[in-house]
C-alpha cells in the first residue's frame, strides 16, 4: 500500500496506481477501514482574534456582533429594543456609554450577549473565543431524535473548552436542576458532568467547573444535520463555497450580507451560491469574483478583509476506489463488491450534483465521503 502525495483527480489517481501494477485502495472490510482510519492524520487550528479568559461579567473586549452576525445595539440606547439593562454597576466599564454596543453580560447569565440592531431580533448570544482552550467539535457526539433533551452521550466539555460541573453537585455553581425527570439518564447522578438540556433548551449545555464562568453551551449536533465544517473549503472553486465560516484572517467577525450596517454594499441574491443573500448569512463568500473568500466586517474601521479559509490541503482527503456511476444508490468497487455501509460519514453519501467518486475525508474523521471525481486530492494505492 502506498500514498500518492500529490493532488490529482480520481481518474489520474487510478492511472498512477495502475502504473506500477496496482489500483486505488478498496475499502471492503472493516479491518482495512480501521487500519486506514488509525494511520491517517491531519490537523488545523485557527487562531481567533477575540478571546478572553475572564469571567463573562468582567469581559471588556470589543466584539460587537452576535453569533449570527447581527450588529449589537448600544447599551445606552433604547432603539430598536427598549430594555432595562442600563445600570452601570452591571458593566465592567465606568460609564454606560463606554460599553458602547459591545457584547456584555449585564444580567450575570454566565456568557456574553447583546441586544441587536435588527428590529426583528431582540437579542442573541455572542461567542468570543477562548485563546487557550479551542477544541474541535466531537464528531461522535450527537442526538438522534432531533431533540437536544434526548442526548445521552458522554461529552463533558463546553464549546469553549471548559470542563462541565457534575449535575449532582452544587459547587462551584448552585442550581435547581435536581430532579431526575429533567434528565434522560434516569437519575441526576447518572447524568454525571455530561452536556445535557435539562431545561428543554434547543441546545445542550452545562455548568462549568470554572468559578468565574457559570455555564456555557456545548457543541453537540443533531445527528441528522451536517457535521460542522473544517476550516477550509473542498469545493472545486471558492465561488461555490457555501460553508459557514464567518471570520476574517485577522479575526474580525463578518457582517451579514443582507444588512448594510456598518458597511453599505450593493450585492444581491444573484451574487451568491446560496439560495438567497439571506441564506448567505454572515459567511465568507466571493460575491464579486475577486478570486478569494472574503467578507465585510462588523468593525466600522475595517470595511472588508479576506477570510482565513484556504482550499483544503490535499492531505485532508484521499481518493479511494468506489463509484456509484452505474447505479446511483449502490456504491461498489471493481468486481461489484459493495463498500461497507458503516464506513460512510453521517449523512453520506448524499449524491449532490456529480459526486460519484469516494474518498476518505479528514473533516469526517477519515470516514468515506462522496465527491466530484474531478476534485484533486492525494490518493492511496494497493496491489
Secondary structure, DSSP 8 states (H G I E B T S, - for coil): -EEEEEEE-HHHHHHHHHTTT-EE-B--SHHHHHHHHHH---------S-B--S-GGG------B-TT--BB--TT--SSS--S---GGGSSSSSGGGGTT--B-TT--SS-EEEBS-TT--EEE---B-TT------TT-EESSS-GGG------B-TTS-BB--TT--SSS--S---GGGSTTSSTGGGTT--B-TT--SS-EEEBS-TT--EEE---EETTS-----SSB-SSSGGG------BBTT--BB--TT--SSS-----GGGSSSSSTTTTTT--B-TT--SS-EEEBS-TT--EEEBS--B--GGGEEEEEEE-SSSTT--B-TTS-B--GGGB-TT-----TT--EEEEEGGGTTEEEEE-TTS-EEEEEE-
